[in-house]
Amino acid sequence: MSHTAGFPDNIWLVTLLDKALFEFAKKLPEYQFIFKQVPSIHDTIFKIKNREEITKYFSNIDLTYQPGEGWCYCTDAYVILADILEKISGLHWEEYVIKKILKPINMDNTYINPSTTSLHNMSNYYLYDKCDYIKIPTPHNPLGAPVGFIYSTANDMAKYLIAIMGNEQNVISQTSRRKMFSMIAQRESGLSYGLGWKVKIVRELKVIEHAGGYPGVSSFASMIPDKNFGLIMLCNIGEAPLQILSDKISKIFRL
């Protein structure tokens, strides 16, 4: 969860389990490096049937540093966490998240890999390329859901930030929350990583952040717990500069 296991950041296995994206990416020059670095990726992906097989795939990955001796964000590693959670809890990851998080804080408009026909008012997704918008397939990745395939709204995500910042909530213990927001993996002066969250110090305040990115999707969450401040931004265009917008908005509220 602190991304200090030694895994590289460019595995891309889980993202390409989204079969529609896999076919779409083959047509785009910027994604050709994936197919070059793993020539057999098509056969590998279509043999994977469950999350345990994704975990086992990591036994073939060369570490970029010894565990605990560096930091590198690895999106795919969240599926390993989900696999572990399923084995410990006896619940599927989806069941656990719904039972332990979504329902207790009334995130009623949040869904994990639903049939897209069952959703209302759902945005289309776009990439911006050569002064034009390219519509891309709706993200759908059942096995890879733990890396971020959750459909939600800004209001529901605000409920989540309020819950994990609050002193009275039934989602996470205070001990676990303190550890989650602690500066575990030092990256540079004033910038570190906790458990699933980037942690930085700005004007003597601890700022907790996480960005989300996917072809056609940009998202950003930011919290300043000492100020009871939270910010959610969701965008249906890939690579939107939400970090910059978040910094500007947060600066206003810190003045």
GUMAR-321391 format. One record per residue: residue in three letters; y, x, z of N, C-alpha, C in turn. Coordinates in steps of 0.05 Angstrom, whole numbers. Each point is the difference from the previous one (the first is absolute). Last residue first. Layout:
REM residues N
KOLMI bakol    n.v    n.u    n.w   ca.v   ca.u   ca.w    c.v    c.u    c.w
KOLMI   ALA      Y      X      Z      Y      X      Z      Y      X      Z
...
REM end
This chain:
REM residues 255
KOLMI bakol    n.v    n.u    n.w   ca.v   ca.u   ca.w    c.v    c.u    c.w
KOLMI   LEU    609   -109     56     28      7      6     10    -17     23
KOLMI   ARG    -88     -7    -42      1     20     21     29      6      8
KOLMI   PHE    -23    -60    -71     -7    -12     25      0     20     23
KOLMI   ILE     19     28    -89     20    -20      8     -7    -11     27
KOLMI   LYS    -61     58    -39     23     15      9     22    -20      9
KOLMI   SER    -79    -33    -39     -4      8     27     24     15     11
KOLMI   ILE      1    -24    -91      2    -24     17     -4      8     30
KOLMI   LYS    -10     68    -64     28    -10      0      3    -24     18
KOLMI   ASP    -86     36    -13     16     19     15     29    -10      2
KOLMI   SER    -60    -49    -53     -6     -3     28     17     18     17
KOLMI   LEU      4      7    -94     13    -25      9     -4     -3     30
KOLMI   ILE    -44     72    -40     29      4     -1     15    -24     11
KOLMI   GLN    -93     -7    -11      6     19     22     30      4      2
KOLMI   LEU    -36    -50    -73      4    -15     25      6     18     24
KOLMI   PRO     -4      1   -108     10     20     20      5    -13     28
KOLMI   ALA    -76    -26    -80     27     -7      8      9     18     23
KOLMI   GLU    -88     -3    -52     18     23      4     29     -8      5
KOLMI   GLY    -57    -78    -42    -10     25     10     22     21      3
KOLMI   ILE      8   -109      9      4     21    -20     -9     26     12
KOLMI   ASN     10    -86     47    -21     -2    -20      5     18    -24
KOLMI   CYS     27      1    112     11      0    -27    -24     -1    -20
KOLMI   LEU     36     -7    113    -22     -3    -19     11     -3    -28
KOLMI   MET     28     31    109      9     -3    -28    -25     -1    -17
KOLMI   ILE     35     -5    112    -21     -2    -20     12     -4    -27
KOLMI   LEU     28     33    108      8     -5    -27    -24      0    -18
KOLMI   GLY     38     -2    113    -21      3    -20      9     -8    -27
KOLMI   PHE     33     23    111      8     -3    -28    -25      4    -18
KOLMI   ASN     23     10    100    -12    -25     -8      7     -7    -29
KOLMI   LYS     20     83     49     22    -18     -8    -11    -28     -7
KOLMI   ASP    -58     71     24     20      1     21     23    -19     -5
KOLMI   PRO    -70     13    -66     -8    -16     23     21     -1     22
KOLMI   ILE      2     11   -105     13     16     20     -6    -15     27
KOLMI   MET    -46     -1   -107      5    -11     27     16     21     16
KOLMI   SER    -38    -31   -109     14     19     18      6    -13     27
KOLMI   ALA    -56     -8   -105      4    -11     27     13     21     18
KOLMI   PHE    -20    -26   -113      9     19     21      4    -15     26
KOLMI   SER    -41     -3   -113      5    -13     26      9     21     20
KOLMI   SER    -28    -24   -113     13     18     19      5    -15     26
KOLMI   VAL    -61    -10   -101      7     -9     27     14     23     15
KOLMI   GLY    -36      5    -91     10    -27      1      8     -9     28
KOLMI   PRO    -65     78     -3     12     -8    -26      9    -30      2
KOLMI   TYR      3     48     90    -23     -6    -18     13     -7    -26
KOLMI   GLY     28     28    112      4      2    -29    -25     -4    -16
KOLMI   GLY     56     -3    105    -23     -8    -16      6      2    -29
KOLMI   ALA     36     43    103      5     -9    -27    -26     -9    -13
KOLMI   HIS     42     12    107    -23      3    -19      8    -12    -27
KOLMI   GLU     43     34    108      1    -10    -28    -27      1    -14
KOLMI   ILE     68     12     97    -28     -3     -8      0    -12    -28
KOLMI   VAL     71     57     70     -2    -19    -22    -29      0    -10
KOLMI   LYS     62     32     92    -25      1    -14     -2    -22    -21
KOLMI   LEU     91     52     40    -16    -25      0    -26      5    -15
KOLMI   GLU     75     63      8    -14     -3     25    -15    -26      3
KOLMI   ARG     41     25    -83     20     -4     20    -12     -7     27
KOLMI   VAL    -74      3    -59     26     -2    -14     20     -7     21
KOLMI   ILE   -111     31    -14     22     -2     19     27      1    -15
KOLMI   LYS   -107    -34    -28     22     20     -3     21     -6     21
KOLMI   VAL   -107    -27    -40     17     -1     23     22     22     -3
KOLMI   LYS    -81    -63    -58     18     23      1     19     -3     23
KOLMI   TRP    -99    -47     -3     29     -3     -3     13     27      0
KOLMI   GLY    -95    -15     15      6    -19    -21     30     -4     -5
KOLMI   LEU    -19     49     81    -25    -11    -10      8    -22    -20
KOLMI   GLY     67     78     11    -16    -10     22    -27    -10    -10
KOLMI   TYR     77     78    -33    -17    -23     -8    -16     -8     25
KOLMI   SER    101     55    -23    -28      2      7    -15    -24    -10
KOLMI   LEU    103     56      7    -17    -17    -17    -29      5      6
KOLMI   GLY     74     49     40      9    -27      1    -16    -20    -17
KOLMI   SER    -13     98    -26     17     -6     23     10    -29     -1
KOLMI   GLU    -88     12    -51     23     18      0     17     -9     24
KOLMI   ARG    -89    -29     -6      3      7    -28     24     19     -4
KOLMI   GLN    -75    -36     82     27     10     -6      1     10    -29
KOLMI   ALA    -62    -72     53     -2     20    -21     27     10     -9
KOLMI   ILE     -5    -63     73    -26     15      1     -1     23    -19
KOLMI   MET     70    -68     50      2     20    -21    -24     19      2
KOLMI   SER      4   -109     28      5     27     10      0     20    -23
KOLMI   PHE    -20    -98      0     28      8     -6      6     28     10
KOLMI   MET    -86    -38     16      5     -6    -28     27     10     -9
KOLMI   LYS    -23      3     91    -14     21    -15      5     -3    -30
KOLMI   ARG     34    -66     58     14     25      5    -13     23    -16
KOLMI   ARG    -43    -84     -3     25      0    -15     16     26      4
KOLMI   SER    -80    -15     48     -5      6    -28     26      1    -16
KOLMI   THR      7    -24     90    -10     27     -2     -4      8    -29
KOLMI   GLN     21    -89     21     24     17      2     -8     29     -3
KOLMI   SER    -61    -72    -49      7      7     27     25     18      0
KOLMI   ILE    -19    -75    -76     -7     28      6      9      5     29
KOLMI   VAL      3    -89    -35    -11     14    -23    -10     28      6
KOLMI   ASN     49    -74     51    -29      2      4    -13     12    -25
KOLMI   GLN    102      2     58    -14     -9    -24    -30      6      3
KOLMI   GLU     99     25     48    -20    -21      5    -11    -10    -26
KOLMI   ASN     63     68     -1    -14      8     24    -22    -21      8
KOLMI   GLY     38     24   -104      5    -15     25    -17     10     23
KOLMI   MET     -3     30    -94     22     12     15      3    -12     28
KOLMI   ILE    -64    -33    -63     -8     27      9     22     15     14
KOLMI   ALA     16    -90    -32    -23      1     18     -6     28      9
KOLMI   ILE     67    -14    -65      9    -10     26    -23      2     20
KOLMI   LEU    -20     21    -89     17     21     13      9     -9     28
KOLMI   TYR    -48    -63    -51    -17     22      8     16     22     14
KOLMI   LYS     45    -74    -37    -15     -8     24    -17     23     10
KOLMI   ALA     44     11    -81     19      2     22    -14     -8     26
KOLMI   MET    -47    -11    -79      0     28      8     20      5     22
KOLMI   ASP     -4    -86    -37    -25      6     15      0     29      9
KOLMI   ASN     73    -27    -53      0    -14     26    -25      6     16
KOLMI   ALA      6     32    -89     18     15     18      1    -13     28
KOLMI   THR    -89    -14    -54     28     -6     -5     17     17     19
KOLMI   SER   -105     14    -48     15    -10     23     28     -7     -9
KOLMI   TYR   -107     40    -29     23    -16    -10     15    -12     24
KOLMI   ILE    -65     92    -13      6    -24     16     24    -14    -12
KOLMI   PHE    -53     92    -14     -2    -24    -17      2    -25     16
KOLMI   GLY     -2     98     28     26    -14     -3     -1    -25    -17
KOLMI   VAL    -72     62     34     22     19     -7     26    -15     -6
KOLMI   PRO    -84    -47     22     13     14     23     22     20     -7
KOLMI   ALA    -53    -50    -69     21    -14     14     12     15     23
KOLMI   GLY    -73     20    -69     22     18      7     22    -14     16
KOLMI   LEU    -77    -47    -34    -11     23     16     23     17     11
KOLMI   PRO     25    -74    -57    -13     -8     24    -10     23     18
KOLMI   ASN     77    -14    -74    -18     22      6    -15     -6     27
KOLMI   HIS     82    -30    -75    -23    -14     12    -21     22      5
KOLMI   PRO    110    -19    -43    -19     17     16    -22    -16     13
KOLMI   THR     49    -27    -93      3     -5     29    -20     17     15
KOLMI   PRO     34     36    -95    -18    -20     12      5     -4     29
KOLMI   ILE     84     27    -60    -26     12      5    -19    -20     13
KOLMI   LYS     97     10    -64    -15    -16     18    -28     12      3
KOLMI   ILE     95     47    -25    -27     -4    -10    -15    -16     21
KOLMI   TYR    109     21    -31    -19     -7     21    -27     -6    -12
KOLMI   ASP     84     69    -34    -12    -26     -3    -20     -5     23
KOLMI   CYS     49     83    -24     20    -21      0    -12    -28     -4
KOLMI   LYS    -57     77     11     16      2    -25     18    -24     -4
KOLMI   ASP    -59    -20     78     -5     23    -17     16     -2    -26
KOLMI   TYR    -32    -48    101     24      4    -16     -3     26    -16
KOLMI   LEU    -72    -77     44      8     27     -1     25      2    -18
KOLMI   TYR    -46    -89     58     11     15    -23      3     30      5
KOLMI   TYR    -44   -108     32      4     28      7      8     16    -25
KOLMI   ASN      8   -110     42    -14     18    -19      8     29      7
KOLMI   SER     -1    -78     76     15     14    -20    -19     13    -21
KOLMI   MET    -16    -92     60     -6     28     -1     15     13    -23
KOLMI   ASN     -8    -96     36     25     15      0     -5     31      1
KOLMI   HIS    -85    -48     29     22    -14    -13     25     19      2
KOLMI   LEU   -116     10      1     26      7     10     22    -14    -15
KOLMI   SER    -95     -2    -21      5    -15     25     27      5     12
KOLMI   THR    -37     43    -78      6    -28     -7      6    -16     25
KOLMI   THR    -28     92      3     29     -3     -6      7    -29     -8
KOLMI   SER    -75     31     71      1     -7    -29     29     -5     -7
KOLMI   PRO     -7     63     81     -8    -27     -7     -4     -3    -30
KOLMI   ASN     18     81     67    -16     -3    -24     -9    -28     -6
KOLMI   ILE     49      2     85    -14     24     -8    -18     -6    -24
KOLMI   TYR     96    -45     45    -27     -4    -10    -11     28     -8
KOLMI   THR     87    -61     52    -11     26     -6    -29     -2     -6
KOLMI   ASN     65    -66     36      3      3    -29     -8     28     -9
KOLMI   ASP      0    -30     92    -14    -21    -14      2      2    -30
KOLMI   MET      8     53     94      7      9    -27    -14    -19    -20
KOLMI   ASN      3      2    103      7    -22    -18     11     10    -27
KOLMI   ILE    -39     49     78     29      0     -3     10    -18    -22
KOLMI   PRO    -95      6     25     15      1     25     31      0     -3
KOLMI   LYS    -58      2    -80      0    -25     15     16      2     26
KOLMI   LEU    -11     80    -53     15    -21    -15      2    -26     16
KOLMI   ILE    -49     75     40     29      6     -6     13    -25    -12
KOLMI   LYS    -94      4     28     14     16     20     30      4     -5
KOLMI   LYS    -62    -51    -60     -4     -9     28     18     14     20
KOLMI   ILE      2     26    -93      8    -28      3     -1     -9     29
KOLMI   VAL    -32     86    -21     29     -1     -3     10    -29      4
KOLMI   TYR    -94     15      1     13     12     23     31     -3     -1
KOLMI   GLU    -53    -28    -73     -3    -18     22     14     11     25
KOLMI   GLU     -3     55    -77     16    -24     -5      0    -19     24
KOLMI   TRP    -57     76      1     28      7      5     18    -24     -4
KOLMI   HIS    -99    -20     31     12     11    -24     30      6      6
KOLMI   LEU    -65      3     83     14    -19    -18      8     14    -25
KOLMI   GLY    -40     43     77    -19    -19     -9     12    -22    -18
KOLMI   SER     38     82     47      7    -28      8    -22    -20     -7
KOLMI   ILE     -7     95    -23      5     -2     29      3    -29      9
KOLMI   LYS    -11     21    -93    -25      8     15      4     -4     30
KOLMI   GLU     74    -16    -57    -21    -20     -5    -26      7     16
KOLMI   LEU     72     62      1      7    -25     15    -22    -21     -3
KOLMI   ILE     -7     79    -52     -6      5     29      5    -25     16
KOLMI   ASP     24     -5    -89    -29      2      2     -9      5     29
KOLMI   ALA     92      1    -21    -11    -27     -1    -30      0      3
KOLMI   LEU     43     83     -6      6    -13     25    -11    -28      1
KOLMI   ILE     -8     46    -80    -18     12     20      5    -13     27
KOLMI   VAL     58    -23    -68    -25    -14     -3    -21     12     18
KOLMI   TYR     85     39     -5      1    -25     15    -25    -16     -3
KOLMI   ALA     18     82    -49    -13      3     26      1    -25     17
KOLMI   ASP     44     12    -87    -28     -9     -1    -14      2     28
KOLMI   THR     91     32    -15     -3    -29      0    -29     -9      3
KOLMI   CYS     51     89     33    -23     -7    -17     -5    -30      1
KOLMI   TYR     77     85     28     -6    -29     -1    -22     -6    -20
KOLMI   CYS     16     90     59      2     -9    -28     -8    -29      0
KOLMI   TRP     13     94     70      5    -29     -3      2     -5    -30
KOLMI   GLY    -47     79     75     20     -7    -20      5    -30     -2
KOLMI   GLU    -68     43     56     18     23     -5     21     -5    -21
KOLMI   GLY    -74    -60     30     18      5     23     20     23     -5
KOLMI   PRO    -88      1    -59     10    -23     16     17      7     23
KOLMI   GLN     -2     65    -84    -18     -7     21     10    -24     16
KOLMI   TYR     29      9   -102      4     16     24    -20     -9     21
KOLMI   THR     -5    -36    -86     23     18     -6      7     17     23
KOLMI   LEU   -100    -43    -29     24     -3     18     21     20     -9
KOLMI   ASP    -77    -48    -63      8     26     12     25     -4     17
KOLMI   ILE    -78    -75    -26     28      8     -3      5     27     14
KOLMI   ASN    -82    -56     -3      3     17    -24     28     11     -2
KOLMI   SER    -26    -62     68    -15     25      5      1     19    -24
KOLMI   PHE     38    -88      0     18     21     10    -16     25      7
KOLMI   TYR    -42    -81    -29     12     14    -22     17     24     10
KOLMI   LYS    -38    -64     60    -19     22     -8     12     16    -23
KOLMI   THR     49    -75     29     -1     20     21    -17     24     -8
KOLMI   ILE     -2    -75    -55     26     14     -3      1     23     20
KOLMI   GLU    -72    -58      6     -3     18    -23     25     15     -6
KOLMI   GLU      1    -66     66    -15     23     10     -4     20    -23
KOLMI   ARG     40    -85    -18     18     20     12    -15     25     11
KOLMI   ASN    -41    -56    -84      9     -7     27     17     23     11
KOLMI   LYS    -38      1    -90     -4    -28      7     10     -9     27
KOLMI   ILE      4     79    -87      7     -5     27     -1    -30      6
KOLMI   LYS    -12     42    -87    -25      1     16      6     -8     29
KOLMI   PHE     68      8    -67    -15    -24     -5    -28      1     14
KOLMI   ILE     61     75      6     13    -24     10    -18    -24     -3
KOLMI   THR    -28     83    -37      2      1     29     10    -26     12
KOLMI   ASP     -2     13    -94    -27     -4     11      1     -1     30
KOLMI   HIS     82     20    -41     -9    -27     -8    -27     -6     12
KOLMI   ILE     37     87      9     11    -20     19     -9    -28     -7
KOLMI   SER    -17     95    -36    -21    -20      5     10    -23     17
KOLMI   PRO     56     76    -21     -9    -11    -26    -21    -22      3
KOLMI   VAL     79     41     61    -27    -10      6    -10    -13    -26
KOLMI   GLN     82     43     -5    -10     14     24    -28    -10      8
KOLMI   LYS     45    -40    -75     -6     28     -5    -12     15     24
KOLMI   PHE     31    -90      5    -25      1    -15     -8     29     -8
KOLMI   ILE     81    -15     47    -22    -10     16    -26      3    -15
KOLMI   PHE     83     20    -42    -10     22     17    -24     -9     17
KOLMI   GLN     50    -61    -56    -21     15    -13    -12     22     17
KOLMI   TYR     76    -65     13    -24     -1     16    -24     15    -12
KOLMI   GLU     89     -9    -40      5     11     27    -25     -1     18
KOLMI   PRO      3    -38    -92     -1     30      1      2     11     29
KOLMI   LEU    -43    -97    -27     26     11      7     -1     30      3
KOLMI   LYS    -74    -63    -19     19     -1    -22     26     14      6
KOLMI   LYS    -72    -10     63    -11     16    -22     20      1    -23
KOLMI   ALA     14    -56     77      8     28      3     -9     18    -22
KOLMI   PHE    -26    -92      4     28      2     -7      9     30      1
KOLMI   GLU    -87    -24     27      2     -3    -29     29      4     -8
KOLMI   PHE    -16      2     92    -15     21    -13      3     -1    -30
KOLMI   LEU     33    -70     52     18     23      0    -13     23    -14
KOLMI   ALA    -51    -76     12     21     -6    -19     19     23     -2
KOLMI   LYS    -69      4     64    -10      3    -27     21     -5    -21
KOLMI   ASP      1     38    100     13    -23    -12     -6      2    -30
KOLMI   LEU    -24     71     51    -20    -21      3     10    -27     -9
KOLMI   LEU     53     81      5    -11     -7    -26    -25    -18      2
KOLMI   THR     46     32     79     19    -14    -16    -13    -10    -27
KOLMI   VAL    -50     57     57      2    -27     10     19    -17    -17
KOLMI   LEU    -11     94    -20    -25    -15     -4      4    -30      8
KOLMI   TRP     65     78      4      3    -23    -18    -25    -17     -4
KOLMI   ILE     36     92     41    -28     -7     -6     -1    -24    -19
KOLMI   ASN     73     62     43     -2     -9    -28    -28     -9     -8
KOLMI   ASP     36     43     84     14    -25     -4     -4    -13    -27
KOLMI   PRO    -68     64     67     23      2    -18     12    -28     -5
KOLMI   PHE    -53     30     92     -4    -11    -26     25      3    -17
KOLMI   GLY    -12     25     95     -3     21    -20     -4    -11    -28
KOLMI   ALA     21    -44     89    -29      6     -4     -5     22    -20
KOLMI   THR     82    -49     38     -4     29      5    -29      9     -4
KOLMI   HIS     50    -91      1     -1     15    -26     -1     30      4
KOLMI   SER     -3    -75     66     23     17     -1      2     17    -25
KOLMI   MET    -72    -60     17     24    -16      0     25     17      0
REM end
